[in-house]
């Protein structure tokens, strides 16, 4: 039995026994990605049209859509079942591996292990999940599909990163986390969870002044961009740094307690 893999966490791709099958053109890749992301549900012609051409489809929309579907059937048969249902199409890729589904499964397991205090298992599981990303997800589809689907995929990725870092901080790996967290905070300045983790890592490296400076920059960014103050989670870390009693200062590897409370998933604390 052949091993079939579909990938959307990077360029859209199809592999059979490790061999890459070409899926030609951004529009054909868009149709494939949209159907894979639907979870087996019907995607209507109108929805596919919007993802391919936006609000101004060509007069030949129906014929072009049928052409893309026909080419996908030929390219990916017999490893997926693509059927017409009502005013749309549905895809059954059961038996094949989809990197997005694999990522979700591993990330959920990692979150569970983190909640149970199994920090080494959680860090390893989440690292494996994040390694499935081959670059920006959906990097070669239409802008209409990327604009629709990329935010939730990227939110899932950065959330997994936060959980992995939390596990690593609990394992006492604060020194090694500082460079990555510095980069992540620069890329996501409004995510208070990441900022609090950077402050925690700096504090545990005996860099209290740097941790306080990270907080002050975040406070200014939140005020300027959103007109709001840091949330409770970030304020908790700040107060701990100010008082010098933030848990976990300087633990050895494998002996660090869990970091302080994380911000809400939306980063508002």
C-alpha positions in Angstrom: 0.0 0.0 0.0 1.4 3.4 -1.0 2.1 6.1 1.5 0.3 9.3 0.5 1.0 12.7 2.1 -0.7 16.1 1.5 1.0 19.2 2.7 -0.3 22.8 3.2 2.2 23.9 6.0 4.4 25.5 3.4 3.9 25.2 -0.3 1.0 23.0 -1.2 2.2 19.5 -2.1 1.3 15.9 -2.7 3.8 13.1 -2.1 3.4 9.4 -2.9 6.0 7.1 -1.3 8.1 10.3 -0.8 7.9 11.3 -4.5 6.6 14.8 -5.1 3.7 15.0 -7.6 3.4 18.3 -9.3 0.2 20.3 -8.7 0.4 22.9 -11.4 -0.7 26.5 -10.9 -1.8 28.6 -8.0 -5.5 28.1 -8.7 -5.3 24.3 -8.8 -3.3 24.3 -5.6 -6.0 26.6 -4.1 -8.7 24.2 -4.9 -6.8 21.3 -3.4 -5.9 23.3 -0.2 -9.5 24.5 0.2 -10.9 21.0 -0.1 -8.3 19.6 2.3 -9.0 22.3 4.9 -12.8 21.7 4.7 -12.5 18.5 6.7 -14.6 16.5 4.3 -17.4 19.1 4.2 -18.9 20.3 0.9 -17.2 23.4 -0.5 -19.7 25.2 -2.7 -18.9 26.4 -6.2 -19.5 30.0 -5.0 -17.0 29.5 -2.2 -14.4 28.0 -4.5 -15.0 30.8 -6.9 -14.4 33.4 -4.2 -11.2 31.7 -3.1 -10.0 31.6 -6.7 -11.1 35.0 -8.2 -12.4 37.0 -5.3 -15.7 38.9 -5.9 -15.2 39.2 -9.7 -15.1 35.7 -11.2 -14.8 35.3 -15.0 -17.8 34.4 -17.1 -16.1 31.0 -17.7 -16.0 30.3 -13.9 -17.9 27.1 -14.1 -15.9 25.6 -16.9 -12.6 26.7 -15.3 -13.6 25.2 -11.9 -14.5 22.0 -13.5 -11.1 21.9 -15.3 -9.3 22.3 -12.0 -11.3 19.6 -10.4 -10.8 17.2 -13.3 -7.0 17.8 -13.2 -6.9 17.1 -9.5 -8.8 13.9 -9.9 -6.4 12.7 -12.5 -3.3 13.8 -10.6 -4.3 12.4 -7.2 -6.4 9.4 -8.1 -6.8 6.9 -6.5 -5.5 8.4 -3.3 -8.4 10.8 -2.7 -12.0 10.7 -3.6 -13.3 14.0 -5.0 -17.1 14.0 -5.6 -19.8 16.4 -6.7 -22.4 17.0 -4.0 -25.1 19.5 -4.6 -23.7 22.8 -5.7 -20.2 22.0 -4.7 -17.5 19.4 -4.1 -16.3 17.3 -1.2 -13.0 15.4 -0.8 -12.3 12.3 1.1 -8.6 11.9 1.8 -8.9 9.3 4.6 -5.9 7.0 4.6 -3.6 9.8 3.5 -1.6 12.0 5.8 -2.3 15.7 6.0 0.4 17.7 7.8 -2.2 20.2 9.2 -4.1 17.4 10.8 -0.9 15.8 12.1 0.2 19.1 13.5 -3.1 19.6 15.3 -3.0 16.1 16.8 0.6 16.5 18.1 0.0 20.0 19.4 -3.1 18.9 21.4 -1.1 16.0 22.9 1.7 18.4 23.8 -0.8 20.8 25.5 -2.2 17.9 27.5 1.3 16.8 28.6 2.1 20.3 29.6 -1.0 20.5 31.7 0.0 17.3 33.4 3.4 18.6 34.3 5.2 16.3 31.9 7.4 19.1 30.6 10.0 17.0 28.7 7.4 15.1 26.9 5.5 18.2 26.1 8.5 20.0 24.8 9.5 17.1 22.5 5.9 16.6 21.2 5.4 20.3 20.4 8.9 20.5 18.8 7.8 17.6 16.6 4.6 19.3 15.7 6.3 22.6 14.8 8.8 20.8 12.7 6.0 19.9 10.3 6.0 23.6 9.1 8.1 23.9 6.0 7.8 27.6 5.8 4.8 30.0 5.7 1.6 27.9 5.3 -0.3 28.1 2.0 2.6 30.0 0.5 1.7 29.3 -3.2 -2.1 29.6 -3.3 -4.2 32.6 -4.3 -4.2 35.6 -1.9 -8.0 35.1 -1.4 -7.5 31.7 0.2 -4.4 32.8 2.2 -6.3 35.8 3.6 -9.1 33.6 4.6 -7.3 30.6 6.1 -3.8 31.7 7.1 -4.8 33.6 10.3 -6.1 30.5 12.0 -3.2 28.4 10.9 -0.7 30.9 12.1 -2.5 31.4 15.4 -2.3 27.6 15.9 1.4 27.7 15.1 2.3 30.5 17.5 0.2 29.1 20.2 2.1 25.8 19.9 5.4 27.8 20.1 4.2 29.5 23.3 3.3 26.1 24.8 6.7 24.6 23.8 8.6 27.6 25.3 6.5 27.2 28.5 7.6 23.6 28.8 11.2 24.5 28.1 11.2 27.3 30.7 9.7 24.8 33.2 12.7 22.5 32.4 15.1 25.3 33.2 16.1 26.0 29.6 15.8 29.8 30.0 19.2 30.8 28.7 18.7 28.9 25.4 15.2 30.4 25.1 16.2 34.1 25.2 17.4 34.5 21.5 14.3 32.8 20.1 12.0 34.7 22.4 13.7 38.0 21.5 13.0 37.3 17.8 9.4 36.2 18.5 8.6 39.3 20.5 10.0 41.5 17.8 7.8 39.6 15.2 4.7 39.6 17.5 5.0 42.7 19.7 1.3 42.6 20.8 1.4 39.0 22.1 1.7 39.4 25.8 2.3 35.7 26.4 5.5 35.7 24.5 6.6 39.0 26.1 6.0 37.5 29.6 8.0 34.5 28.7 10.9 36.6 27.5 10.8 38.6 30.7 10.8 35.3 32.7 13.7 33.9 30.8 15.7 37.1 31.2 14.9 37.3 34.9 16.1 33.7 35.4 19.3 34.7 33.6 19.8 37.4 36.3 19.0 40.1 33.7 16.3 41.9 35.7 16.9 45.3 34.1 16.5 43.8 30.6 13.3 42.1 31.7 11.9 45.4 33.0 12.9 47.1 29.7 11.0 44.4 27.7 7.9 45.2 29.8 8.2 48.9 29.3 8.5 48.5 25.5 5.5 46.3 25.5 3.5 48.8 27.6 4.3 51.5 25.2 3.4 49.4 22.1 0.1 48.4 23.7 -0.8 52.0 24.5 0.2 53.3 21.1 -1.3 50.5 19.0 -4.4 49.5 21.0 -4.9 52.3 23.5 -4.8 49.8 26.4 -2.5 48.7 29.3 -0.9 45.3 29.7 -3.2 42.5 30.9 -3.1 40.7 34.2 -0.7 37.9 33.1 2.0 40.3 32.0 1.5 42.6 35.0 1.9 39.5 37.2 5.3 38.8 35.6 6.3 42.5 35.9 5.5 42.6 39.6 7.4 39.5 40.2 10.5 40.9 38.5 10.1 44.2 40.4 9.9 42.4 43.7 12.6 39.9 42.8 10.3 37.0 43.7 9.3 35.7 40.3 9.3 31.9 40.7 12.2 29.9 39.2 15.1 32.3 39.4 18.2 30.4 38.2 17.0 26.7 38.4 19.1 24.0 37.0 18.0 22.0 33.9 15.0 19.8 34.6 14.2 21.4 38.0 12.4 24.6 37.1 8.9 25.2 38.3 6.2 26.2 35.8 6.3 29.8 34.7 3.7 32.3 35.9 0.2 32.7 34.5 0.1 33.1 30.7 -1.9 35.8 29.0 -5.2 34.9 27.3 -4.9 33.3 23.8 -5.5 36.6 22.2 -2.5 38.1 24.0 -4.5 40.6 26.0 -3.8 39.1 29.4 
